[in-house]
Amino acid sequence: MNLGLTHKNALVCGSTQGIGKASAKQLAELGANITLVARNEEKLQNVLTELATDQGQSHNYIVADFQNPESLQQKISATEQVFHILVNNTGGPAGGPVFNASIEEFERAFTQHLKCNHILAQTVVPGMKKEGYGRIINIISTSVKQPLNGLGVSNTIRGAVANWSKTLANELGVFGITVNNVLPGATATERLNEIINNKATKLGKSIEEASNSMKNEIPAKRFAKPQEIAYAIAFLASEAASYINGINLPVDGGRTKSL
């Protein structure tokens, strides 16, 4: 099975920490040239030094804020680079009941997730069509299959992104471009730490108690490591996954109860 990505160019968003960073590192280990995208230049420079180059790759980065989709599009277009792989990934919306959410919260999340995903896809797909090879991988959430309590805005927007992705997969499959969603479960990232802290405060429990309570909901009885999510992303980016298109792939230790 060929998982090699030599001579492939990958655009990896939200790649200075967590799952995005792990994905960039894994794709680089498979031979891809990585373009990191995030808003913190210092962190981008640090990650750049961690990417494998033993297969002659050349890596770079783009400083961009996902609250400004027009600027993001301009910066990606200005590279004049053909990207074979697009990993759409950005931080999740703040937690809280959906009924209490403001309109501004929905608009901000819609811009950051769906609008930016769409703009990035529109920017890179013409090059993918010319190459006859494209992989668009959206890092979303298991809430696509089973909404999570206390994450009202996230549940809503993630569902919209999943349906956008499935529709796009149907339209682009004929060009050798696949579009798939990876749905991480509870993963040891800064985002999970925020969720655990909020849960502990709300329930009047310690951080350890709140953490253990979440682990007990998972058949594997532990949180995922970011690189475990990255392995799934790397596979979907490879030639070996050429006939996998339009799916939602939970990587959650079995937590999601639906099929």
N, C-alpha and C positions, 0 to 999 in steps of 0.2 A: 504494500500500500504506500503510495507516494504522498507524503505530507510536506514535501519540500516546497518552499516558496521563493526560491532563488529567482532574482530579477523581477519579483513582484513588488509593487509599491503599495504600502498600506498607510491610510490616513486614520489615526487612532485618536478619538476625542476623549476629553477628560482623563488624560493619560499621565497626570502627575502623582496620582495616588490610587490605592485600592485596585479595583478590577481593571480599570483603564490602563494603569501602569503595568500590572501583571500581564495584560494582553499584549501591550507593546513589546515587553521583554520576550514573551513567548514567540511572537511572530518574528522578532529579530533572530531568535535562536534557530528558527526554521529557514532563515536566509532572506527574509523580506527587508526592503528599505523602508524605514519608518519615518513618517512625519507626525510628530506629536502636536496635539492641539490642546491648549488650556489658557487660562488668563494670567497665571503667575509665571513670569519669565524666569525668575530665579529657580523655581522648582523644575521648570522645563529643562533648563540647562543641567541641573543635577541628574535628572532621569536620562538625559542624552548620554551622559558618561557611563551609564549602566547597561546600555544596549549592546548586544553582541555585534562584532564587526569581523569575525573570523572567516566569513564567507565573502569578504570584499564589499560589504554593504556601505551605503552612505545614508546617514540619518540627519534629519533636521527638525525644526519645530516652528510653529506659528502661534503667536500670542493673540488670543481672541476671546471675547466675552460672548457667551451664548444668549445674553440679554440684548445683543445687538446683531440680529441675523444678517442685516444688509452688509455690515462691516465684515462679518464672518465670510460671506460669499465673496466679497471683493478680495479678501486676503487669500482664500483658497484658489480663486481664479488666477490671481497674480503669479502663482507658482508656475503656471503653464505646464504642470506635470500631469501625466496620466496615472490615475490611481486604480489599481486592480481590486483593492480591498478598502472598504469603508466600515469602520467600527463606530457606530453612533452610541455615545455614552456621555451622560452628564448627571450631576447630582440631583437627587430626588427632592420633591417639594417638601415643605415643612409638614409635620404631622398635625393631627387634630380631626375632630368630627367634620364630616362633609357639610352638615347643616350650618356650622359656624363659619365656614370658609367665606372669605370676601371674594367679590368678582375679580378684584385685582390679583388675588392669589391664583385663580384659574387662568387669567390672561397671562400672568408671568410664567406659569408652568407650561401653558400651551405654546408660548413663544420659545421657551428654552428647550422643550422636548420635540413637539411635532413640527413647528415651523422650521427650526434649525435642521432637524433630520431631513425635511423635505428639500430645503435649500441645498444642503450638502449633496443629497442624491441627484438633484437636477444639475449640479455642478460637475459631478464626477461620472455620471452615467454615459454621456457622449463618448468619453475616452474608453470606457469599458466596452461599449458597443464596437468601437473600432478594433479593440484588442480581441474581441470575442471571449472575454473572460471578465467576470465581475462577481464580487461577493459583498453584499451589504448585510451587515450583522448588527442588529439593534439589541443593546443590553437594556432589558426592561425590568420585569419583576414577576414573581409568581402570582401577583394580584390580578394578572390578566386572566388566570384561570379561577382564582379564588380570592376575592377582595379581602384585604387585611384590615382588621379593626384599628381605628385611630389614624388611618392614612387616607382620608377621604379624597383630597385633591389628587394625590398620587394614584389611587385606584381609578379615578375618572380619566385622567390624562393617559395613564399607561394603556387603558383599554382603547383609547383613540389611536395611540401609536400602533398598537397591535393590528387594528383593522386597516390602518393606512398601509402597514407593512404587507399584510396579506394581499391587499389590492394591488400593490406595486409588484409583488412577486408574480401575480397572474399576468401583468402587463409586460414584464421584462424577461420572463423565462425563455422566450423564443430567441433572445439575443445571447444566450449563454451566461446570463446574469441571474444569480440566486439572491433571494432576500429572506432572511430568517431572523427569528428572535430568540435570544438566550434569556431565560428567566431565572436569575439567581435567587436562591433562598437566602436564609440568614447567613451573611458572609462577614468575616472578621475585618471590617473596615471602619473608618471614622463615622460613616453613616449609621452603622449598626450600634456603635457606642452611643450616639445621640438617641437612638430609639430605646436602648436599654436604660439610659439615664432618665428619659421621660417616663418610661414605664415604672421605674423604681420610685420616682417622685409621686406619680399619680396613685400608686398602690401603697405608698408608705413602706416600701421594702428596701433592703440594701441592694447595691449594684449586683452583688454576687447572687442574691436570691432571685432578682429579676432575670439575670442571665441564665441561671439554672432552669428557671421556669420556661424560658424560651427553648432551651436545649431539649427539655423533656417533651416538647411538642414534635421533635424531629426523630424519626426512627433511627437515624445514625447517632443521635444523642450528642451531637457536637455541631459547631458552626463550620461552614466551608472556609477553606483558605482561598484568597483571591486567585492564586495560580490554578486552583481546581476549576474555577469558572473559565479562566484563560485557556485551559486545555480544550474545552468544548468550543470556544470561539475559534481557536487555531484550526481545529478539525473542519469546522464549517467554512473556513477561509481557504481550505486546500482543494486540490483537484479531486481528492478522494470523496468529497462531498458534492460532486457536480450534479447529482440527481436528487438532492435534498433541497426542497424549495417551499417556502411559504409555511414553515412550521414554527410552533412555539415549543422550545426545548427547556423544560424545567431542569435546573441543576441545583437540587435543594435537599439532598439526603433523604428524599421520600416524604417531605413534609406535606406537600400538596395532596389533598385527599381525592381530588377529581382525577379522571383519566386524561 
